[in-house]
């Protein structure tokens, strides 16, 4: 009896250590990146008039911001890697490649983003709300929840799942800590909870309605317009 129970206990212990370490490191990186983001972005929000500055300056903001926003939702996938691979270096490579995908998204953001007006912001938010109901969004969200064989694969699916919400952040103010926190919570909920019309339809409708509000009465949205 003792011999039969010793093997499972040893195997369980072997997997528990890297799993706990992976959880602690992932959450620790996310928390650290939140601290960096808050310290860098504090009082920098100019709403729709936000400028990105030099590429080096933008990258120093974007990469910690993406790690802060996206790593909490990637925790289930990271833990699955830790349980199946039981090697911290493999898990580290998974996390790094996942964040690298979002870093590459930043290159596209830097190339395409321009300061804009309230009408453009509202239109982008409306488009993001519509995207929430598309088959592409649902497919990417499902695959993002299921995880991937690599951090690169997971990152690509999660970009497809969260790109609409990231457009909302870009439209409202890239340097806004408030909107960064709101989008982070929505992204986390969507990565953890299964898709349900009861939740997803009201969210999409709320985003579309918010976009219309931005167009109609931009002055009612705190922080949207730069201070005079």
Buried (B, 14 or more C-beta within 10 A) or exposed (E): EEEEEEEEEEEEEEBEEBBEEBBEBBBEBBEEBBEBBBEBBEEBBBBBBBEBEEEEEBBBBBBBBBBBBBBBBBBEBBBBBBBEBBEBEBBBBBBEBBBBBBBBBBEEBBEEBEEBEBEBBBBBBBBBBBBBBEEEBBEBBEBBBEBBEBBBBBBBBBBBBBBBBBBBBBBBBBBBBEBBBBBBEBBBEBBEEEEEEEEBEEBBEEBBEBBBBBBEEBEEBEBBBEEE
